[in-house]
């Protein structure tokens, strides 16, 4: 099941900003959540604890369930990055991965001219993702596309609200805050 709880509290616990709102709050409250967040001395994490934390960071940055993570391999991050909701988010059509997932589920996007509402769809090289004509005037999309800065592996046309995956991204190009090796170690137990 995907996470639907408070994202600011979770962001503070993990030490990363999952949403724009979390970024605003973390500048004011950089400590972990809870009554004793700032004062309490945190115990040093064990190897397992660090692996679990990194796995949770990766899982929640893409808003996928444990089942969807499955067995890990060398291209785990690539598989997560080429999901339709992740491409919509990286292209700048949504302000967060949570919003991107919702927009895809509500049928706002076309893939190669066909309406698709499956966030886990694996986008292939040269697939064209386009915002539906009816959805282009919505303020959420207008604001997101204005403030977008897509990565090099995506070709985004702001004029016709479309994006194209040029090539599978390398790990160095993917802006994920996580040590993937610890996630792989976690799943290899």
N, CA, C and O of each residue as an XYZ file, in Angstrom:
756
protein
N       0.849     -1.184      0.000
C       0.000      0.000      0.000
C       0.886      1.235      0.000
O       1.892      1.274      0.708
N       0.533      2.228     -0.771
C       1.318      3.451     -0.843
C       1.071      4.309      0.383
O       0.015      4.235      1.011
N       2.057      5.121      0.711
C       1.976      5.951      1.904
C       1.043      7.132      1.672
O       1.196      7.863      0.694
N       0.068      7.323      2.574
C      -0.882      8.432      2.452
C      -0.896      9.307      3.693
O      -1.750     10.185      3.821
N       0.029      9.083      4.603
C       0.050      9.826      5.864
C       0.739     11.179      5.746
O       0.987     11.664      4.642
N       1.051     11.790      6.901
C       1.676     13.112      6.906
C       3.096     13.058      6.345
O       3.952     12.345      6.869
N       3.337     13.813      5.280
C       4.621     13.746      4.591
C       5.689     14.632      5.225
O       6.878     14.343      5.097
N       5.285     15.707      5.908
C       6.266     16.591      6.552
C       6.937     15.858      7.714
O       8.157     15.917      7.870
N       6.150     15.181      8.515
C       6.686     14.433      9.647
C       7.635     13.333      9.164
O       8.705     13.123      9.734
N       7.224     12.645      8.111
C       8.059     11.594      7.541
C       9.345     12.169      6.951
O      10.413     11.570      7.076
N       9.239     13.323      6.314
C      10.420     13.981      5.742
C      11.422     14.335      6.826
O      12.626     14.155      6.646
N      10.934     14.834      7.943
C      11.824     15.193      9.053
C      12.481     13.948      9.637
O      13.648     13.991     10.025
N      11.751     12.849      9.703
C      12.305     11.604     10.239
C      13.412     11.062      9.339
O      14.454     10.623      9.825
N      13.180     11.094      8.015
C      14.139     10.545      7.059
C      15.288     11.504      6.744
O      16.344     11.081      6.274
N      15.081     12.792      7.005
C      16.130     13.765      6.735
C      16.199     14.225      5.289
O      17.222     14.757      4.860
N      15.117     14.028      4.523
C      15.045     14.492      3.135
C      13.704     15.176      2.921
O      12.761     14.941      3.676
N      13.610     16.015      1.903
C      12.366     16.726      1.617
C      11.582     15.972      0.556
O      12.001     15.904     -0.599
N      10.439     15.405      0.944
C       9.607     14.657      0.013
C       8.670     15.566     -0.772
O       8.278     15.217     -1.886
N       8.303     16.718     -0.226
C       7.405     17.651     -0.897
C       7.929     19.069     -0.734
O       8.863     19.318      0.028
N       7.316     19.990     -1.457
C       7.683     21.400     -1.348
C       7.365     21.924      0.049
O       8.125     22.706      0.620
N       6.236     21.486      0.588
C       5.831     21.900      1.931
C       6.846     21.423      2.969
O       7.165     22.156      3.905
N       7.354     20.203      2.810
C       8.339     19.655      3.749
C       9.625     20.463      3.722
O      10.284     20.629      4.749
N       9.977     20.961      2.556
C      11.196     21.776      2.418
C      11.053     23.061      3.233
O      11.998     23.500      3.889
N       9.864     23.655      3.184
C       9.597     24.889      3.926
C       9.688     24.640      5.434
O      10.293     25.430      6.159
N       9.090     23.545      5.904
C       9.078     23.248      7.327
C      10.450     22.814      7.844
O      10.815     23.138      8.975
N      11.207     22.088      7.030
C      12.502     21.589      7.500
C      13.510     22.710      7.700
O      14.459     22.559      8.469
N      13.316     23.832      7.019
C      14.225     24.959      7.255
C      13.974     25.564      8.640
O      14.889     26.109      9.256
N      12.735     25.467      9.127
C      12.410     25.979     10.463
C      12.643     24.955     11.559
O      13.045     25.299     12.671
N      12.387     23.688     11.237
C      12.531     22.609     12.228
C      13.411     21.507     11.642
O      12.891     20.522     11.120
N      14.730     21.656     11.719
C      15.614     20.671     11.106
C      15.756     19.360     11.890
O      16.345     18.401     11.390
N      15.227     19.316     13.098
C      15.388     18.134     13.949
C      14.304     17.097     13.667
O      13.297     17.415     13.035
N      14.496     15.859     14.129
C      13.474     14.815     13.939
C      12.161     15.165     14.643
O      12.157     15.982     15.564
N      11.051     14.559     14.223
C       9.767     14.868     14.833
C       9.667     14.318     16.250
O      10.440     13.446     16.647
N       8.727     14.826     16.989
C       8.479     14.337     18.337
C       8.815     15.363     19.393
O       9.482     16.362     19.121
N       8.350     15.109     20.595
C       8.501     16.029     21.713
C       9.969     16.285     22.036
O      10.343     17.409     22.370
N      10.797     15.259     21.939
C      12.198     15.392     22.305
C      13.111     15.363     21.086
O      14.282     15.002     21.202
N      12.590     15.738     19.918
C      13.353     15.657     18.676
C      14.671     16.390     18.711
O      15.687     15.857     18.265
N      14.674     17.619     19.239
C      15.905     18.411     19.242
C      16.809     18.042     20.405
O      18.032     18.060     20.270
N      16.223     17.711     21.540
C      17.012     17.499     22.748
C      17.536     16.079     22.889
O      18.609     15.865     23.454
N      16.796     15.120     22.386
C      17.152     13.723     22.596
C      18.376     13.337     21.764
O      18.442     13.632     20.571
N      19.316     12.692     22.388
C      20.511     12.213     21.695
C      20.153     10.903     21.012
O      19.749      9.942     21.668
N      20.301     10.867     19.717
C      19.958      9.672     18.948
C      21.081      8.643     19.039
O      22.262      8.983     18.960
N      20.700      7.404     19.203
C      21.678      6.320     19.247
C      22.235      6.099     17.843
O      21.550      6.340     16.850
N      23.471      5.642     17.769
C      24.088      5.364     16.483
C      23.361      4.191     15.834
O      23.070      3.186     16.483
N      23.076      4.335     14.556
C      22.352      3.290     13.840
C      23.246      2.092     13.565
O      24.435      2.238     13.280
N      22.658      0.911     13.654
C      23.377     -0.311     13.300
C      23.440     -0.395     11.768
O      22.839      0.418     11.067
N      24.167     -1.377     11.270
C      24.236     -1.581      9.818
C      22.845     -1.849      9.254
O      22.465     -1.292      8.224
N      22.097     -2.699      9.931
C      20.734     -3.002      9.493
C      19.863     -1.738      9.523
O      19.079     -1.497      8.605
N      20.005     -0.937     10.580
C      19.233      0.302     10.701
C      19.525      1.270      9.563
O      18.610      1.899      9.033
N      20.798      1.392      9.184
C      21.175      2.274      8.065
C      20.604      1.743      6.753
O      20.111      2.517      5.932
N      20.669      0.429      6.552
C      20.125     -0.165      5.335
C      18.619      0.055      5.251
O      18.087      0.391      4.193
N      17.941     -0.137      6.378
C      16.497      0.054      6.419
C      16.130      1.509      6.136
O      15.186      1.778      5.393
N      16.870      2.445      6.724
C      16.625      3.873      6.494
C      16.801      4.231      5.023
O      15.972      4.947      4.460
N      17.870      3.744      4.391
C      18.111      4.037      2.972
C      17.029      3.420      2.090
O      16.614      4.023      1.101
N      16.571      2.213      2.448
C      15.501      1.576      1.690
C      14.218      2.393      1.796
O      13.512      2.577      0.805
N      13.917      2.884      3.002
C      12.720      3.699      3.199
C      12.821      5.015      2.433
O      11.838      5.477      1.855
N      14.008      5.615      2.428
C      14.199      6.864      1.664
C      13.904      6.639      0.186
O      13.173      7.413     -0.432
N      14.465      5.593     -0.369
C      14.262      5.298     -1.787
C      12.795      4.987     -2.069
O      12.224      5.493     -3.035
N      12.194      4.164     -1.233
C      10.801      3.760     -1.432
C       9.862      4.955     -1.387
O       8.949      5.057     -2.207
N      10.077      5.859     -0.437
C       9.160      6.986     -0.267
C       9.428      8.128     -1.240
O       8.531      8.930     -1.497
N      10.636      8.222     -1.787
C      10.883      9.237     -2.808
C      10.147      8.922     -4.098
O       9.860      9.817     -4.893
N       9.840      7.627     -4.308
C       9.078      7.226     -5.488
C       7.641      6.840     -5.149
O       6.865      6.524     -6.051
N       7.268      6.858     -3.865
C       5.921      6.530     -3.405
C       5.459      5.176     -3.930
O       4.404      5.057     -4.553
N       6.274      4.162     -3.664
C       5.905      2.806     -4.051
C       5.802      1.945     -2.800
O       6.387      2.263     -1.765
N       5.053      0.853     -2.908
C       4.880     -0.038     -1.769
C       6.049     -1.011     -1.673
O       6.884     -1.096     -2.573
N       6.090     -1.735     -0.573
C       7.129     -2.750     -0.384
C       7.054     -3.808     -1.491
O       8.076     -4.253     -2.013
N       5.837     -4.195     -1.832
C       5.654     -5.224     -2.843
C       6.194     -4.767     -4.202
O       6.783     -5.557     -4.940
N       5.989     -3.487     -4.524
C       6.464     -2.970     -5.798
C       7.982     -2.870     -5.856
O       8.565     -2.900     -6.940
N       8.630     -2.749     -4.685
C      10.095     -2.710     -4.675
C      10.652     -4.057     -5.107
O      11.640     -4.112     -5.839
N      10.032     -5.143     -4.663
C      10.442     -6.482     -5.079
C      11.896     -6.773     -4.782
O      12.493     -6.145     -3.908
N      12.475     -7.730     -5.510
C      13.889     -8.044     -5.364
C      14.706     -7.003     -6.107
O      14.373     -6.611     -7.225
N      15.774     -6.565     -5.474
C      16.573     -5.510     -6.071
C      17.641     -6.075     -6.978
O      18.038     -7.233     -6.849
N      18.094     -5.260     -7.878
C      19.172     -5.617     -8.792
C      19.929     -4.326     -9.113
O      19.651     -3.271     -8.544
N      20.872     -4.428    -10.018
C      21.709     -3.273    -10.366
C      20.884     -2.116    -10.929
O      21.217     -0.952    -10.705
N      19.826     -2.423    -11.648
C      19.042     -1.368    -12.296
C      17.758     -1.012    -11.541
O      16.788     -0.574    -12.159
N      17.736     -1.189    -10.234
C      16.563     -0.860     -9.426
C      16.163      0.613     -9.594
O      14.997      0.924     -9.837
N      17.119      1.489     -9.465
C      16.819      2.917     -9.562
C      16.356      3.275    -10.971
O      15.476      4.118    -11.146
N      16.951      2.634    -11.972
C      16.530      2.883    -13.349
C      15.075      2.477    -13.555
O      14.311      3.190    -14.206
N      14.700      1.341    -13.003
C      13.307      0.905    -13.122
C      12.356      1.876    -12.430
O      11.271      2.158    -12.939
N      12.761      2.381    -11.281
C      11.918      3.340    -10.565
C      11.850      4.678    -11.306
O      10.799      5.318    -11.347
N      12.963      5.090    -11.883
C      13.035      6.389    -12.560
C      12.269      6.390    -13.876
O      11.838      7.453    -14.325
N      12.085      5.240    -14.505
C      11.370      5.200    -15.782
C       9.894      4.837    -15.614
O       9.216      4.557    -16.602
N       9.393      4.839    -14.391
C       7.949      4.697    -14.170
C       7.260      5.949    -14.703
O       7.863      7.023    -14.713
N       6.028      5.835    -15.138
C       5.305      6.968    -15.720
C       5.165      8.108    -14.722
O       5.362      9.265    -15.092
N       4.827      7.814    -13.455
C       4.664      8.896    -12.486
C       5.987      9.613    -12.214
O       5.994     10.824    -11.998
N       7.104      8.885    -12.220
C       8.409      9.513    -12.001
C       8.800     10.397    -13.186
O       9.361     11.475    -12.993
N       8.509      9.953    -14.401
C       8.824     10.755    -15.589
C       7.973     12.025    -15.612
O       8.464     13.100    -15.958
N       6.704     11.899    -15.244
C       5.818     13.076    -15.170
C       6.364     14.084    -14.155
O       6.358     15.289    -14.404
N       6.835     13.583    -13.013
C       7.405     14.448    -11.977
C       8.707     15.096    -12.447
O       8.873     16.308    -12.306
N       9.626     14.317    -13.000
C      10.917     14.858    -13.449
C      10.754     15.832    -14.612
O      11.531     16.778    -14.745
N       9.748     15.606    -15.454
C       9.515     16.505    -16.586
C       8.971     17.856    -16.129
O       9.011     18.829    -16.882
N       8.469     17.918    -14.909
C       7.975     19.181    -14.380
C       6.485     19.377    -14.498
O       6.002     20.497    -14.328
N       5.740     18.325    -14.785
C       4.290     18.438    -14.884
C       3.612     18.398    -13.518
O       2.428     18.718    -13.408
N       4.347     18.009    -12.476
C       3.798     17.934    -11.119
C       4.847     18.428    -10.127
O       6.049     18.338    -10.378
N       4.376     18.950     -9.004
C       5.292     19.503     -8.003
C       5.882     18.444     -7.082
O       6.913     18.687     -6.454
N       5.252     17.275     -6.988
C       5.774     16.194     -6.153
C       5.431     14.860     -6.796
O       4.589     14.790     -7.692
N       6.080     13.815     -6.340
C       5.811     12.476     -6.876
C       4.393     12.038     -6.512
O       3.766     11.274     -7.247
N       3.895     12.520     -5.385
C       2.535     12.186     -4.950
C       1.504     12.814     -5.894
O       0.523     12.177     -6.277
N       1.750     14.074     -6.258
C       0.857     14.755     -7.200
C       0.933     14.092     -8.575
O      -0.087     13.931     -9.244
N       2.139     13.708     -8.998
C       2.310     13.060    -10.299
C       1.519     11.756    -10.360
O       0.866     11.461    -11.361
N       1.584     10.986     -9.287
C       0.844      9.721     -9.241
C      -0.656      9.975     -9.346
O      -1.364      9.261    -10.057
N      -1.135     10.990     -8.640
C      -2.562     11.307     -8.677
C      -2.982     11.788    -10.070
O      -4.036     11.393    -10.570
N      -2.166     12.636    -10.695
C      -2.494     13.132    -12.029
C      -2.566     11.982    -13.042
O      -3.446     11.959    -13.902
N      -1.644     11.044    -12.934
C      -1.651      9.895    -13.842
C      -2.891      9.045    -13.587
O      -3.570      8.643    -14.532
N      -3.193      8.768    -12.316
C      -4.368      7.960    -11.977
C      -5.665      8.599    -12.461
O      -6.615      7.896    -12.807
N      -5.707      9.923    -12.485
C      -6.916     10.627    -12.922
C      -7.001     10.749    -14.445
O      -7.950     11.332    -14.969
N      -6.012     10.202    -15.153
C      -6.085     10.145    -16.615
C      -5.735     11.424    -17.327
O      -6.247     11.668    -18.420
N      -4.878     12.260    -16.754
C      -4.505     13.522    -17.390
C      -3.452     13.365    -18.482
O      -3.201     14.318    -19.220
N      -2.825     12.188    -18.611
C      -1.700     12.040    -19.538
C      -1.953     10.998    -20.614
O      -2.645     10.001    -20.405
N      -1.364     11.267    -21.775
C      -1.388     10.352    -22.906
C       0.035      9.843    -23.110
O       0.989     10.616    -23.017
N       0.183      8.561    -23.387
C       1.477      7.984    -23.740
C       1.354      7.474    -25.170
O       0.577      6.561    -25.452
N       2.126      8.072    -26.063
C       2.077      7.754    -27.495
C       0.653      7.884    -28.040
O       0.213      7.069    -28.851
N      -0.068      8.926    -27.581
C      -1.416      9.196    -28.070
C      -2.530      8.442    -27.381
O      -3.702      8.694    -27.659
N      -2.194      7.510    -26.476
C      -3.210      6.737    -25.765
C      -3.300      7.182    -24.325
O      -2.281      7.393    -23.666
N      -4.534      7.325    -23.829
C      -4.740      7.697    -22.424
C      -4.297      6.532    -21.548
O      -4.676      5.383    -21.775
N      -3.479      6.857    -20.532
C      -2.950      5.814    -19.660
C      -3.079      6.276    -18.220
O      -2.693      7.399    -17.894
N      -3.625      5.418    -17.343
C      -3.810      5.796    -15.938
C      -3.122      4.807    -14.994
O      -3.616      4.543    -13.898
N      -1.986      4.264    -15.423
C      -1.230      3.308    -14.620
C       0.112      3.954    -14.238
O       1.007      4.042    -15.078
N       0.264      4.408    -12.979
C       1.503      5.097    -12.576
C       2.748      4.238    -12.697
O       3.843      4.775    -12.868
N       2.614      2.913    -12.613
C       3.786      2.037    -12.656
C       4.183      1.643    -14.082
O       5.103      0.844    -14.261
N       3.512      2.184    -15.086
C       3.854      1.888    -16.475
C       5.314      2.238    -16.730
O       5.755      3.334    -16.384
N       6.075      1.312    -17.335
C       7.484      1.538    -17.628
C       7.608      2.293    -18.950
O       7.295      1.764    -20.016
N       8.068      3.533    -18.859
C       8.254      4.369    -20.044
C       9.486      3.865    -20.790
O      10.540      3.645    -20.195
N       9.337      3.687    -22.090
C      10.444      3.221    -22.921
C      11.093      4.417    -23.628
O      10.508      5.496    -23.716
N      12.303      4.200    -24.123
C      12.998      5.242    -24.871
C      12.147      5.661    -26.061
O      11.585      4.826    -26.770
N      12.066      6.951    -26.263
C      11.301      7.622    -27.320
C       9.782      7.541    -27.163
O       9.056      7.870    -28.101
N       9.284      7.109    -25.997
C       7.854      7.238    -25.701
C       7.556      8.725    -25.493
O       8.348      9.440    -24.879
N       6.427      9.180    -26.000
C       6.018     10.578    -25.848
C       4.903     10.650    -24.819
O       3.840     10.054    -24.993
N       5.161     11.390    -23.741
C       4.166     11.608    -22.693
C       3.607     13.006    -22.901
O       4.362     13.977    -22.964
N       2.299     13.113    -23.008
C       1.686     14.399    -23.314
C       0.495     14.643    -22.402
O      -0.273     13.730    -22.099
N       0.356     15.890    -21.969
C      -0.784     16.283    -21.154
C      -2.010     16.391    -22.053
O      -1.927     16.945    -23.150
N      -3.140     15.870    -21.600
C      -4.362     15.935    -22.400
C      -4.763     17.379    -22.666
O      -4.500     18.267    -21.855
N      -5.388     17.599    -23.784
C      -5.798     18.942    -24.200
C      -6.708     19.599    -23.160
O      -6.572     20.789    -22.879
N      -7.640     18.822    -22.585
C      -8.578     19.351    -21.597
C      -7.888     19.785    -20.306
O      -8.392     20.663    -19.606
N      -6.749     19.185    -19.983
C      -6.075     19.438    -18.711
C      -5.069     20.584    -18.766
O      -4.585     21.025    -17.724
N      -4.753     21.064    -19.942
C      -3.680     22.054    -20.093
C      -3.965     23.397    -19.429
O      -3.029     24.117    -19.083
N      -5.213     23.743    -19.245
C      -5.550     25.038    -18.642
C      -5.610     25.003    -17.122
O      -5.790     26.043    -16.489
N      -5.463     23.830    -16.531
C      -5.509     23.734    -15.072
C      -4.306     24.438    -14.454
O      -3.182     24.296    -14.937
N      -4.539     25.185    -13.403
C      -3.503     25.992    -12.766
C      -2.358     25.135    -12.220
O      -1.203     25.559    -12.255
N      -2.661     23.949    -11.721
C      -1.616     23.073    -11.170
C      -0.564     22.746    -12.230
O       0.632     22.741    -11.937
N      -1.001     22.477    -13.446
C      -0.061     22.157    -14.523
C       0.656     23.404    -15.027
O       1.852     23.362    -15.313
N      -0.064     24.500    -15.134
C       0.544     25.756    -15.609
C       1.685     26.185    -14.695
O       2.765     26.544    -15.164
N       1.437     26.144    -13.383
C       2.450     26.565    -12.410
C       3.640     25.616    -12.389
O       4.789     26.056    -12.336
N       3.370     24.327    -12.431
C       4.445     23.324    -12.382
C       5.370     23.426    -13.589
O       6.592     23.374    -13.445
N       4.796     23.569    -14.767
C       5.611     23.601    -15.989
C       6.443     24.886    -16.074
O       7.537     24.890    -16.638
N       5.909     25.981    -15.505
C       6.680     27.240    -15.501
C       7.950     27.106    -14.673
O       8.993     27.642    -15.047
N       7.870     26.394    -13.549
C       8.997     26.279    -12.626
C       9.838     25.028    -12.860
O      10.663     24.679    -12.015
N       9.648     24.348    -13.987
C      10.335     23.075    -14.190
C      11.754     23.254    -14.719
O      12.063     24.214    -15.425
N      12.596     22.309    -14.357
C      13.970     22.223    -14.863
C      14.260     20.742    -15.096
O      14.849     20.089    -14.235
N      13.855     20.202    -16.248
C      13.977     18.768    -16.485
C      15.434     18.320    -16.640
O      16.284     19.102    -17.067
N      15.720     17.062    -16.292
C      17.079     16.533    -16.459
C      17.415     16.306    -17.937
O      16.541     16.394    -18.799
N      18.679     16.017    -18.217
C      19.166     15.887    -19.592
C      18.557     14.715    -20.355
O      18.464     14.760    -21.582
N      18.143     13.669    -19.647
C      17.612     12.497    -20.332
C      16.154     12.655    -20.765
O      15.584     11.748    -21.371
N      15.551     13.803    -20.456
C      14.181     14.088    -20.889
C      14.169     15.304    -21.802
O      14.817     16.312    -21.521
N      13.438     15.200    -22.877
C      13.233     16.337    -23.773
C      11.818     16.841    -23.519
O      10.845     16.146    -23.813
N      11.702     18.057    -22.970
C      10.394     18.594    -22.593
C      10.056     19.777    -23.477
O      10.869     20.685    -23.655
N       8.860     19.764    -24.028
C       8.353     20.883    -24.808
C       7.263     21.567    -23.982
O       6.163     21.038    -23.818
N       7.591     22.750    -23.469
C       6.623     23.466    -22.636
C       5.460     24.008    -23.458
O       4.373     24.221    -22.921
N       5.672     24.231    -24.741
C       4.622     24.780    -25.599
C       3.466     23.802    -25.781
O       2.303     24.193    -25.686
N       3.778     22.532    -26.042
C       2.692     21.572    -26.231
C       2.587     20.550    -25.096
O       1.980     19.492    -25.263
N       3.184     20.875    -23.934
C       3.066     20.046    -22.723
C       3.393     18.579    -23.006
O       2.601     17.689    -22.697
N       4.549     18.339    -23.588
C       4.944     16.962    -23.870
C       6.366     16.711    -23.392
O       7.164     17.638    -23.255
N       6.667     15.453    -23.144
C       8.002     15.043    -22.725
C       8.337     13.739    -23.424
O       7.460     12.939    -23.754
N       9.649     13.545    -23.644
C      10.107     12.350    -24.341
C      11.351     11.835    -23.634
O      12.270     12.605    -23.355
N      11.386     10.543    -23.343
C      12.559      9.921    -22.735
C      13.570      9.674    -23.845
O      13.349      8.839    -24.722
N      14.691     10.409    -23.802
C      15.697     10.310    -24.850
C      16.543      9.048    -24.732
O      16.839      8.393    -25.731
N      16.926      8.713    -23.508
C      17.756      7.534    -23.271
C      17.604      7.117    -21.817
O      17.221      7.937    -20.982
N      17.899      5.852    -21.490
C      17.836      5.428    -20.088
C      18.893      6.177    -19.277
O      20.069      6.154    -19.638
N      18.500      6.831    -18.204
C      19.464      7.639    -17.450
C      20.496      6.803    -16.702
O      20.220      5.682    -16.274
N      21.674      7.363    -16.556
C      22.716      6.721    -15.747
C      22.444      7.058    -14.289
O      21.750      8.030    -13.991
N      22.981      6.269    -13.392
C      22.744      6.470    -11.950
C      23.166      7.866    -11.500
O      22.510      8.461    -10.645
N      24.261      8.399    -12.069
C      24.767      9.717    -11.667
C      23.804     10.839    -12.055
O      23.801     11.894    -11.420
N      22.988     10.623    -13.087
C      22.063     11.652    -13.554
C      20.760     11.696    -12.760
O      20.021     12.679    -12.827
N      20.483     10.646    -12.020
C      19.208     10.538    -11.306
C      19.335     11.231     -9.949
O      20.177     10.847     -9.137
N      18.505     12.249     -9.695
C      18.613     13.027     -8.452
C      17.911     12.377     -7.261
O      16.937     12.920     -6.740
N      18.406     11.218     -6.833
C      17.826     10.512     -5.699
C      18.804     10.592     -4.543
O      20.002     10.380     -4.726
N      18.300     10.896     -3.349
C      19.133     11.021     -2.162
C      19.091      9.705     -1.386
O      18.276      9.529     -0.480
N      19.967      8.802     -1.750
C      19.946      7.487     -1.136
C      21.192      6.719     -1.544
O      21.716      6.906     -2.641
N      21.660      5.858     -0.659
C      22.753      4.953     -1.000
C      22.133      3.641     -1.448
O      21.702      2.833     -0.626
N      22.092      3.438     -2.747
C      21.412      2.286     -3.315
C      22.091      0.983     -2.900
O      21.428     -0.048     -2.777
N      23.384      1.019     -2.687
C      24.090     -0.208     -2.287
C      23.555     -0.759     -0.972
O      23.490     -1.975     -0.787
N      23.166      0.142     -0.047
C      22.603     -0.323      1.223
C      21.214     -0.936      1.031
O      20.833     -1.861      1.748
N      20.468     -0.417      0.065
C      19.147     -0.984     -0.240
C      19.323     -2.390     -0.803
O      18.599     -3.313     -0.431
N      20.290     -2.544     -1.702
C      20.554     -3.856     -2.288
C      20.978     -4.836     -1.195
O      20.533     -5.983     -1.182
N      21.843     -4.382     -0.273
C      22.256     -5.225      0.834
C      21.065     -5.629      1.699
O      20.973     -6.771      2.150
N      20.147     -4.673      1.929
C      18.966     -4.947      2.736
C      18.140     -6.072      2.112
O      17.706     -6.988      2.810
N      17.924     -6.000      0.796
C      17.099     -7.007      0.135
C      17.836     -8.320     -0.090
O      17.200     -9.343     -0.343
N      19.158     -8.314     -0.004
C      19.893     -9.554     -0.231
C      19.962    -10.436      1.017
O      20.570    -11.506      0.970
N      19.368    -10.024      2.111
C      19.375    -10.829      3.351
C      18.483    -12.027      3.221
O      18.366    -12.814      4.161
